[in-house]
């Protein structure tokens, strides 16, 4: 419309911010410009200030604290924006549940438009257009409670786009989505950017798909913009620094190329990586190709927890979520449960923790039905559950108070204090002790909640999406911690969408589909047998090294295949 200001540009000028009491800034003199219609990916370690920075761009979500500097959109300071101007800035958050406000899909799409007082004819037209663009037609009249996590997040995105924003901010929107749903979601965001010219600012720890989509990447560290540039430049800058933690989260083809710099240019996407591998193998002699064996499952001790013919539904008239599910979990083993959104993974965890009861079948702990055990016998030193939403565990005003409260409930106070000291160090919680848990980033909340669970010294640790919100370095630290716990005999049951993490740290992977386990194998055999639900490394290398499922395995196979004289050539 003529005369309407163009909001498709963001200017951040010397922004500094500290949460109460304001002693330690979490943002330091941030200067960043996002041109009109750009797709910017903002990445950085857990707790570096990404979410805090994004929330400053949307007036209604700005955190309380001490701030300096200015943020303007199309020349209008965010502080001076009226309601109509602020609505032209859309925001999609991490948790699909947090933005849903109505009971049905169609009403969710129409809700904001109704609040604007638009004519019914305009609302119907815009809602129909949104449903078609976002592929919502098939579940248009469903209650939102029946949607999968991927559908809920796609609905959130559609509802935000109903306001026709000029700027779209997304704060780790795929953190709770399975790999297939995550790729579909990000592909839709890219379409919005390309077809509508909407400026997009996206934070992600899953960079396999997001990184190649970006026009530009900005890397944050300790509350500052460290550097920015096109994806290839940023990847090169990160790879040029030995030990650079951020490089571990970059797309697999870039990490493999760093280890085996064959050819003149670094591949960025899986497609480019496949072509690069084919060129590498063509230059190698057949006898140099390494032999690969399907990894064998290790000898397992007797199951510590087991489900037998488990059936569950949420109400008498609802469909079954679990349909005769039987699975066993063993001490000293990390068992990853994978599957699409809505496949029943979280439901299974709640049954294992005896928070819900099946209508048929049993969950046993050392042969005893968990639903017949008193809470003291089940939870004290036996079972601990890290929920998908760690906020549900917080009730104190600081991280230190949360941890101290758990330690105080333990029978052996000295052992609990020693364990607390070790966990604070292992999880890097020292800088967070004085912070309010609600002021932490998603990854920091995950680490705090995990420390609370581990303080209880359980024999069986149940975790729902524990890597959500963690950067690659933090995931590596979590993996090392879990390896240590596993070696002490703990049974670890992890529900996860993070196939890359499962490929490295799982002993057994189970695929949940239609209420039952449809596949179960060690990670090598599990992921190598899948075409879509697998790692980027396997999708890149399957035609050359079909059993390689991690970047490390692909790089090692490349080194063994490529003649020594050719390694390091560009």
NUTIVEX-28458 format. One record per atom (N, C-alpha, C): residue in one letter; x, z, y. Coordinates in steps of 0.2 Angstrom, whole numbers, plus 5000, padded with zeros to 4 digits. Each point is the difference from the previous one (the first is absolute). Layout:
REM residues N
aXZY ...
END
This chain:
REM residues 570
x500450004994 x499650005006 x500450005006 x499949965005 x500449995006 x500050075004 x500650025002 x500150065004 x500150064995 x499949994994 x500250064995 x500750014999 x500350065001 x500750004999 x500249994993 x500649974999 x500349994993 x500350064998 x499850034994 x500250064998 x500549994994 x500249944999 x500449984994 x500850015001 x500250055004 x500750025001 x500150075001 x500550034996 x500150075001 x500750015003 x500050045005 x500750025003 x500150084999 x500550024997 x500150075000 x500750015004 x499950055005 x500650005005 x500250085000 x500650014996 x500350065001 x499550064997 x499749994995 x499550054997 x500450054996 x499950075002 x500350054997 x499450054998 x500050034994 x499550054998 x500250054996 x499750065001 x500250064995 x499350034999 x499950024993 x499450044998 x500150075003 x499550045001 x500050075002 x500550044995 x500450055002 x500050025007 x500549965004 x500249944998 x500349955004 x500850015000 x500350044996 x500750015000 x500449944997 x499749964995 x500449954997 x499649935001 x500249965004 x499749935000 x500049964994 x499449974998 x500049964994 x500149925002 x499949995007 x500149935002 x500550015006 x500549965000 x500550005005 x500149945004 x499750005006 x500249945005 x499849934997 x499449994997 x499949944996 x499849955005 x500349945000 x499949945004 x499849944995 x499449975000 x499949954996 x499449965003 x500149934999 x499549955003 x499849964994 x499349994999 x499749964995 x499749945003 x500249945000 x499749955003 x499349984997 x499649965004 x499449984998 x500049964993 x499650024995 x499949974994 x500650014995 x500450045002 x500650024995 x499750044994 x500449994994 x499950044995 x500650054999 x500050065002 x500650045000 x499950054995 x500550014995 x500150054995 x500450055003 x499850075000 x500450055002 x500150054994 x500750004999 x500250044994 x500550055001 x500150054996 x500550055001 x499950054995 x500550054999 x499950064995 x499450045001 x499850034995 x499450055001 x500250055005 x499550015005 x500150055005 x500449985006 x500149935000 x500449985006 x499649995006 x499350015000 x499649995006 x499549945000 x500049964995 x499649945000 x499350015001 x499750054997 x499250015000 x499950035007 x500450055002 x500050035007 x500049945005 x500449965000 x500149945005 x499349965000 x499849984994 x499449965000 x499450035003 x499950074998 x499450045003 x500050005007 x500649995003 x500050005008 x499749945003 x500049954996 x499749945003 x499350005000 x499750044996 x499250005000 x499850075003 x499750005006 x499950065004 x499750054996 x499449984996 x499750064997 x500450034994 x500549974998 x500450034995 x500750035002 x500150005006 x500650035003 x500150074998 x500550024997 x500150074998 x500150055006 x499950064999 x500150055006 x500750025000 x500350005006 x500750035000 x500349985007 x500650005001 x500449995006 x500249935000 x499849965005 x500249935000 x500349975007 x500449954999 x500349975006 x500049934999 x500049965005 x500049925000 x499349985000 x500049934999 x499349965001 x499949954994 x499450004998 x499849944995 x499549975004 x500149935000 x499549965003 x499849944996 x499449985000 x499749944996 x499849955005 x500349945000 x499849955005 x500050035007 x500550045001 x500250035007 x499550065002 x499650024996 x499550065001 x500350064996 x500250055003 x500350064997 x499450034995 x500250024995 x499550024995 x499650065003 x500450045004 x499650065003 x499549985004 x500049945003 x499549985005 x499549954997 x500049994994 x499549964997 x499350035000 x499549965001 x499350024999 x499849994992 x499450024998 x499849994993 x500049934998 x499849955004 x500049934998 x500749974999 x500450025004 x500749984999 x500450034994 x499850064999 x500350034994 x499849974993 x499349985000 x499749974994 x500449934999 x500349975004 x500449944999 x500650014996 x500250074999 x500550024996 x499850034993 x500049964995 x499850024993 x500550044997 x499850054996 x500550044996 x499750024993 x500549984995 x499850014993 x500550064997 x499750054998 x500550064998 x500149994992 x500450054998 x500350004993 x499550014995 x499650055001 x499550024995 x499349965001 x499849974995 x499449965000 x499450045002 x500050064998 x499450045001 x499950035007 x500550005004 x500050035006 x499649975006 x499949934999 x499749965005 x499249984998 x499850024994 x499449984998 x499550055003 x499449985003 x499650045004 x499349994997 x499849954997 x499349994998 x499950004992 x499449984998 x499950014992 x500149934997 x499949955003 x500049934997 x500449965003 x500249944996 x500549965003 x499849965006 x499349975000 x499849975005 x499950045007 x499850064999 x499950055005 x500750015003 x500550014996 x500750015003 x500249945004 x499949944998 x500249945004 x499650005007 x499450035000 x499549995006 x500150065004 x500350064998 x499950065003 x500349995008 x500649985000 x500350005007 x499649955005 x499849954997 x499649955004 x499450035002 x499650044996 x499450035002 x500250055006 x500550034999 x500250055005 x500149975007 x500249945000 x500149965006 x499449975003 x499450014996 x499449985003 x499949924999 x500449974996 x499949925000 x499349984997 x499749955002 x499449974997 x500150004992 x499450014997 x500049994992 x500249944998 x499849945003 x500249944998 x500849995000 x500350025005 x500750005001 x500450044995 x499750064998 x500350044995 x499949974993 x499449974999 x499949974993 x500549944999 x500149965006 x500549944999 x500750034999 x500250055004 x500750025000 x500150034993 x499650044997 x500050034994 x500149954994 x499649955001 x500049954994 x500749965000 x500249995006 x500749975001 x500550044997 x500050065002 x500550054997 x500050004993 x499450014997 x499950014993 x500349934996 x499949955003 x500349934997 x500750005001 x500350025005 x500749995002 x500450054995 x499750064999 x500450054997 x499850014992 x499649954998 x499850004993 x499650064998 x499550025004 x499650064999 x499349984997 x499949945000 x499349984998 x499850034994 x500450004994 x499850034994 x499850075000 x500250045005 x499950075000 x499750035007 x499749955003 x499750015007 x499550065000 x499650014995 x499550055000 x500250064996 x500650014998 x500250054996 x500150075004 x499850054997 x500250075003 x500850005001 x500350035005 x500750005001 x500350044994 x499650054998 x500350054995 x500249964993 x499749944999 x500149964994 x500649955001 x500350005005 x500549955002 x500750034997 x500449954998 x500750024998 x500450015007 x500650034999 x500450015006 x500249945003 x500149944997 x500249945003 x499449975004 x499450014997 x499449985004 x499850045006 x500250074999 x499850045006 x500549985006 x500749994998 x500449985005 x499949935003 x499749954996 x499849945003 x499450015004 x499650044999 x499450025004 x500250035006 x500550045000 x500250035006 x500349955005 x500449954997 x500349955004 x499549955003 x499549994996 x499449965002 x499650035006 x499950074999 x499650035005 x500450015007 x500750005000 x500450005006 x500049935003 x500049954996 x500049935002 x499349985003 x499550044998 x499349995003 x500050005008 x500550055002 x500050015008 x500549945003 x500249954996 x500449955003 x500650025004 x500450054997 x500650025004 x500549955001 x500450015005 x500549955002 x500750034997 x500050074998 x500650034997 x499750044994 x500449994994 x499850034994 x500650044998 x499950074999 x500550054998 x499850024993 x500550004996 x499950024993 x500650054998 x499850064998 x500450054998 x500050014993 x500549974996 x500150004993 x499349994997 x499749945001 x499349994997 x500049994993 x500549984996 x500049994993 x500350064996 x500150065003 x500350054997 x499650034994 x499449995000 x499650024994 x499749944996 x500249945001 x499749954996 x500549974995 x499749984994 x500449974995 x500349945002 x500649974997 x500449955002 x499649935002 x499549994996 x499649945001 x499650005006 x499650065000 x499650015006 x500450015007 x500650024999 x500450015006 x500249935002 x500249954996 x500249945002 x499449965003 x499450014997 x499449975003 x499950025007 x500150075001 x499850035006 x500549975005 x500750004999 x500549975005 x499949935001 x499849964995 x499949935001 x499449995005 x499550045000 x499450005004 x500350025007 x500450055001 x500350015007 x500449955002 x500349964996 x500449945003 x499649955002 x499449994996 x499549955002 x499750015007 x499950075001 x499750025007 x500549985005 x500650024999 x500649985005 x500049935001 x500049964995 x500149925001 x499449975003 x499450024997 x499449965001 x499750025007 x500150075001 x499650025006 x500550025006 x500650004999 x500550015005 x500150085002 x499750044995 x500050075002 x500750034999 x500250045005 x500750034999 x500050054995 x500450014996 x500050044994 x500750055000 x499950065000 x500550054999 x499950044994 x500549994995 x499850034993 x500650054998 x499950064998 x500550044997 x499950004992 x500549994997 x500050004992 x500750024997 x499950044995 x500650014996 x500049954994 x499549974998 x500049944995 x500249945004 x500649985000 x500249945004 x500149944996 x499950004994 x500049944996 x499649955002 x499350015002 x499649955003 x499950005007 x500150065003 x499950005008 x500649975003 x500650014998 x500649985004 x500049925001 x499949964994 x500049935002 x499549975004 x499450045001 x499549985005 x500150015007 x500550045001 x500150025007 x500449955004 x499749995007 x500449965005 x500650045002 x500050075000 x500550045002 x500050074997 x500550034999 x500150064997 x500350055004 x499750065001 x500450065004 x500150054995 x500650035001 x500250054995 x500150075004 x499650054998 x500150065004 x500450054995 x500350055004 x500450054997 x500150065004 x499750064998 x500150065004 x499749995007 x499449975000 x499650005006 x500249945005 x500549964998 x500249955004 x499949934997 x500049955004 x500049934998 x500849984999 x500249994993 x500749994999 x500249935001 x499649954998 x500149935001 x499449964998 x500049945003 x499449964998 x500249935000 x499649954997 x500249934999 x499649974995 x500149944999 x499649964994 x500250034994 x499650004995 x500150034993 x500749994997 x500349945000 x500649984998 x500650045003 x499950005007 x500550035004 x500050084998 x499450035000 x500050074999 x500350024993 x499849954995 x500350014993 x500750005000 x500349955004 x500750005000 x500450065003 x499650025006 x500350065003 x500050064996 x499550014996 x499950064995 x500549994995 x500149944997 x500449994994 x500850005002 x500149995006 x500750015002 x500350075001 x499650054999 x500250075001 x499950034993 x500650014997 x500050044993 x499650065000 x499750014995 x499650064999 x499350005005 x499949955003 x499450005004 x499350014996 x499750065001 x499450024996 x499449955001 x499949975006 x499549965002 x500049934995 x500649984999 x500149944996 x499750014993 x499950064997 x499750014994 x499349985000 x499750005006 x499349985000 x499849935001 x500549965002 x499949935001 x499849964994 x499849945001 x499749964994 x500649994995 x499850004994 x500549994994 x500449945001 x499849945002 x500549955000 x500650015005 x499950045005 x500550015005 x500550054997 x499750054996 x500550054997 x500449974995 x499749964996 x500449964995 x500549965003 x499949975005 x500449955003 x500650045003 x499950065002 x500550045003 x500550024994 x499850014994 x500450014995 x500449944997 x499649955000 x500349934998 x499949955005 x500450005005 x499949955006 x500249934998 x499649974996 x500149934998 x499649955004 x500449955003 x499649955004 x500150025007 x499749965004 x500150005007 x499550045004 x499450014997 x499550045004 x499750054995 x499750065003 x499750054997 x499349994999 x499750004993 x499349994999 x499650065003 x499449995002 x499650055003 x499450014996 x499749954997 x499450014996 x500149994993 x499550024996 x500149994993 x500149934998 x499649955003 x500149934999 x500749985002 x500350025005 x500749985002 x500550034995 x499850064998 x500450034995 x500149974993 x499449974998 x500049964994 x500449945000 x499949965006 x500449945001 x500850025000 x500150065003 x500750025001 x500350014993 x499650044996 x500250024993 x500149934996 x499649965001 x500049934996 x500749975002 x500250005006 x500649975002 x500650034997 x499950075000 x500650044998 x500149994992 x499549994996 x500049994993 x500349934999 x499849955003 x500249944999 x500849995001 x500350045004 x500750005000 x500450044995 x499650044996 x500350044995 x500049974993 x500550024996 x500049974993 x499550044996 x499649974995 x499550034996 x500350074997 x500649994997 x500350064997 x500150065004 x499949995007 x500150065004 x499450045002 x499449974998 x499350035001 x500050064995 x499850065003 x500050064996 x499550014996 x500150034994 x499450014995 x499650065003 x499450004999 x499550055002 x499650034994 x499950065000 x499650034994 x499550045003 x499449994997 x499450045002 x500250084999 x500050045006 x500150074999 x499650044995 x500250044997 x499650044995 x499850065003 x499450034998 x499850065002 x500450064997 x500250055003 x500450054997 x499650044996 x500350044995 x499750044996 x499650065003 x499450004999 x499650055004 x499950074996 x500050055003 x499850064997 x499250015000 x499850054997 x499250015000 x499750005006 x499549975001 x499650005007 x499950075002 x500150015007 x499850065003 x499350005002 x499849945002 x499349995003 x499749934997 x499450004998 x499749944997 x499350005001 x499749935001 x499349995001 x499849964993 x499450024998 x499749974994 x499349985001 x499949935000 x499449975000 x499650035007 x500349995005 x499850035007 x499449955003 x499550035001 x499449965004 x499850045006 x499949975006 x499950035006 x499649965004 x499550025004 x499649975005 x499850055005 x500049985007 x499950055005 x499350025001 x499549974997 x499350025000 x499649974994 x499550034998 x499649984994 x499949925000 x499849975006 x499849935001 x500549965001 x500650025002 x500649965001 x500349974994 x500449955002 x500449974994 x500650044998 x500249994994 x500650044997 x500649985004 x500450055002 x500749985003 x500550004995 x500050054995 x500450004994 x499649994994 x500249964995 x499649984994 x500450014994 x500150064998 x500350014993 x500850005001 x500250025006 x500850005001 x500350054996 x500649984997 x500450044996 x500749995002 x500450055002 x500749995002 x500450075000 x500650004998 x500450064999 x500650005005 x500150065002 x500650015005 x500550054997 x500649995000 x500550034997 x500550045005 x500350064997 x500550035005 x500649965000 x500450005006 x500649975001 x499849925001 x499449985003 x499849935000 x499749995007 x500149955003 x499649985006 x499649944998 x499350015000 x499549964998 x499649975006 x500149945001 x499649975006 x499449964998 x499550025003 x499349974999 x499949955006 x499949944998 x499949955005 x499349964999 x499849965005 x499449974999 x499749985007 x499549965000 x499749985007 x499650065003 x499949995006 x499650055004 x499350014996 x499750064999 x499450014997 x500049994992 x500650004997 x500150004993 x499950074996 x500050055004 x499950074997 x500650045000 x500649985003 x500650045000 x499950075003 x499850005006 x499950075003 x499550044996 x499549974998 x499550034996 x500350044994 x500549964996 x500450034995 x500350065002 x500450005005 x500450065003 x499550065001 x499449995002 x499650055002 x499750034993 x500049964995 x499850034993 x500650044997 x500649975001 x500650034997 x500150075003 x499850015007 x500150065003 x499350045000 x499649984996 x499350044998 x499650015007 x500149965005 x499650005006 x499349974998 x500049964995 x499349974998 x500050004993 x499449994997 x500050004992 x499749944998 x500249974994 x499849944997 x499350024996 x499649954999 x499450024997 x500149984992 x500549974999 x500250004993 x500849994999 x500350034995 x500750004999 x500350065003 x500750014999 x500350065001 x500749985004 x500250055004 x500750005003 x500350074997 x500649994997 x500350064997 x500750015003 x500150065000 x500750035003 x500350044994 x500549974997 x500350034994 x499450024994 x499649955000 x499450004995 x499450045002 x500050035006 x499450045002 x499749965005 x499350005000 x499649975005 x500150035007 x500249965005 x500150025006 x499450035004 x499449984998 x499450025003 x499850064997 x500350034995 x499850064998 x500550065001 x500649985004 x500550045002 x499850045006 x500250065001 x499950035007 x500549975005 x499850005006 x500449975005 x500750035000 x500150064999 x500750045000 x500449974995 x499749984994 x500449974994 x500249935002 x499549965003 x500149935001 x500549995006 x500050035005 x500349985006 x500750045001 x500050064998 x500650045001 x500649984995 x500449965003 x500649984996 x499949954995 x499449975000 x499849944996 x499849945003 x499549995004 x499849945003 x500050015007 x500249955004 x500049995007 x499849935002 x499549995005 x499849945002 x500249985007 x500349955001 x500249985007 x499449945002 x499550025004 x499549955001 x500249945005 x499649955000 x500149945004 x500050025007 x499650045002 x500050025007 x500350075001 x500650015001 x500350075001 x499850045005 x499649985005 x499750045005 x499550054997 x499849984994 x499550054997 x500350074998 x500750005000 x500350064997 x500250045006 x500049985007 x500350035005 x499550055004 x500250065001 x499550055004 x500450045005 x500749995000 x500450045005 x500249965006 x500350035005 x500249975006 x500749975000 x500450014995 x500649974999 x500249994993 x500549954999 x500249994993 x500350064997 x500450045004 x500350064997 x499550054998 x499450005003 x499550054998 x499749984994 x499949934999 x499749974994 x500450024994 x500749995001 x500450014994 x500150074999 x500050045005 x500150084999 x499450024996 x499449985002 x499450024997 x499949994992 x500349944999 x500049984992 x500550054997 x500650005003 x500550054997 x499850074999 x499650025005 x499850074999 x499550014994 x499749954998 x499550014994 x500350004994 x500749984999 x500350004994 x500250074998 x500050014993 x500150064997 x500850025001 x500449964999 x500750015001 x500249985007 x500050055005 x500149985007 x500749975001 x500550034997 x500749985001 x500149934998 x499849984994 x500049944997 x499749955005 x499450025002 x499649955005 x500449995006 x500350055003 x500449995006 x500649954999 x500350014994 x500649964999 x499749934999 x499549994996 x499749934999 x499849975007 x499750045004 x499849985007 x500649975004 x500650045000 x500649975003 x500249944997 x500049994994 x500249944997 x499649945001 x499350015000 x499549955002 x500149975007 x500150055005 x500049985007 x500649965001 x500650014996 x500649965001 x499949944996 x499750004994 x500049934996 x499549955004 x499450035003 x499549965003 x500249985007 x500550035003 x500149995007 x499550035005 x499850064998 x499450035004 x500350045006 x500650015001 x500350055005 x499749985007 x500049945002 x499849995007 x499250005001 x499750014994 x499250005001 x499850075000 x500450054998 x499750074999 x499650035005 x500149985007 x499650035005 x499449965002 x500049944997 x499549955002 x499350024997 x499449985003 x499450014997 x499949944995 x499750024994 x500049954995 x499649945002 x499550015004 x499649945002 x500449955005 x500550035003 x500449965005 x500649964996 x500050004994 x500549974996 x499849934998 x500549954999 x499849944997 x499750004993 x499749954998 x499850004993 x500550024995 x500649975001 x500550014995 x500250075000 x500150035006 x500250075001 x499550054997 x499349985001 x499550044997 x500150004992 x500149944997 x500149994993 x500650054998 x500550005003 x500650044998 x499950075000 x499650025006 x499850075001 x499550034994 x499549954998 x499650024995 x500350004993 x500549964999 x500450004994 x500450064999 x500350035006 x500350064999 x499650064999 x499450005002 x499550054999 x499850004992 x499949944997 x499950004993 x500650024996 x500649985002 x500550014996 x500250085000 x499850035005 x500250075001 x499650044994 x499549974998 x499650034994 x500349994993 x500649975000 x500449994994 x499549974994 x499749955001 x499549984995 x500449974994 x499750004994 x500249964994 x499849935000 x499449995004 x499749935000 x499949995007 x500349955003 x499949985007 x499549945001 x499550005003 x499549955000 x500149975008 x500149945001 x500149975007 x499649945001 x499650005005 x499649945002 x500349975006 x500349944999 x500449965005 x500550045004 x500550034996 x500550045004 x500549965004 x500049934999 x500549975005 x499749975006 x499350015001 x499649985006 x500450025006 x500149965005 x500350025006 x500850015000 x500349994994 x500750025000 x500449935000 x500650015004 x500449945001 x500550004993 x500349945000 x500449994994 x500550064998 x500350025005 x500550064999 x499750064998 x499450025003 x499650064997 x499749994993 x499949944999 x499749984993 x500650014995 x500649985002 x500650014995 x500150085000 x499950035005 x500150084999 x499550034996 x499449985001 x499450024995 x500249984993 x500249944999 x500249984993 x500550054997 x500550015004 x500650044997 x499750074999 x499550035004 x499850064999 x499550014994 x499649944999 x499650004994 x500449994993 x500649975001 x500549994994 x500250074998 x500250045005 x500250074999 x499550044997 x499450005002 x499450044997 x499949974993 x500049944999 x499949974993 x500550034995 x500650005003 x500650024995 x499950074999 x499750045004 x499850074998 x499450014996 x499749944998 x499550014995 x499349995003 x499949995006 x499449995003 x499649944998 x499450004999 x499649944999 x499749975007 x500249945002 x499849985006 x499549944999 x499450015003 x499449955000 x499949975007 x500249945001 x499949975007 x499549945000 x499550015004 x499649945002 x500349975005 x500149935000 x500449975005 x499849925001 x500049985006 x500049925001 x500749975001 x500550055000 x500749985002 x500349974994 x499949944998 x500349974994 x500850005000 x500349995006 x500750005001 x500350074998 x499750065002 x500250064998 x499950024993 x499449984997 x499950014993 x500549964996 x500249945002 x500449964996 x500750034999 x500250045005 x500750045000 x499950064997 x499550045001 x500050074998 x499550024995 x499649964997 x499550024995 x500449994993 x499750054996 x500249994993 x499549964996 x499450015002 x499449964997 x499549985005 x499849945000 x499549985005 x499349984996 x499550025002 x499349994997 x499649965006 x499749954998 x499549965004 x499350024998 x499750035006 x499350024999 x499549945002 x499549984996 x499649955002 x499350014996 x499550005004 x499350014997 x499950064996 x500450055003 x499950074997 x500450024994 x500449954998 x500550014994 x500749985002 x500550024996 x500749985000 x500049934996 x500149955004 x500149934997 x500749984998 x500550045003 x500749984998 x500450065001 x500550014996 x500450065001 x500749984997 x500550015004 x500749984998 x500550035005 x500750004998 x500550025005 x500049955005 x500250015006 x499949965006 x500349934999 x500549994996 x500349935000 x499549964996 x499850024994 x499549964996 x499349995004 x499850065003 x499450005004 x499949955005 x500550005005 x500049955005 x500249934999 x500449994995 x500249944998 x499549964996 x499550034998 x499449974997 x499449985004 x500150025007 x499549995005 x500149945004 x499549965002 x500149955005 x499950025007 x499550045001 x499950025007 x500150075002 x499950054995 x500150075001 x500750014998 x500549985004 x500750014998 x500450015006 x500650015000 x500550015005 x500149935003 x500350005007 x500249945003 x500649984996 x500450044998 x500649984996 x499949964994 x499450024996 x499849964994 x499749945002 x499649995006 x499749945002 x500549955002 x500650035003 x500549955002 x500449984994 x500250044995 x500549984995 x499749984994 x499350004999 x499850004993 x500149934996 x500149955004 x500249944997 x500850004998 x500450045002 x500750004999 x500250064996 x499750065002 x500250074997 x499350034999 x499649984995 x499350024999 x499950084999 x500550034998 x499950084999 x500350045005 x500349975006 x500250035006 x499450025004 x499950075001 x499550025004 x500150045007 x500750015001 x500250035006 x500549965003 x500150015007 x500549965003 x500750024997 x500250064998 x500650014997 x500149964994 x499550004996 x500149964994 x500149925001 x499649985005 x500149935002 x500749985002 x500350055005 x500649995003 x500650004994 x499950054995 x500550014995 x500049944995 x499449974999 x499949944996 x500349945004 x500050005006 x500349945004 x500750015000 x500350065000 x500750015000 x500349984993 x499650014995 x500349994993 x499949924999 x499549975003 x499949934999 x500549955005 x500150025006 x500449965004 x500750014999 x500449954999 x500750004999 x500450045006 x500450044998 x500350055005 x500349965006 x500349944999 x500249975005 x499549985005 x499449994998 x499549985005 x499750065004 x500150064997 x499650065004 x500450005007 x499550025005 x500350015006 x500049935004 x499949944997 x500049945004 x499449995003 x500049975006 x499349995004 x500049935002 
END
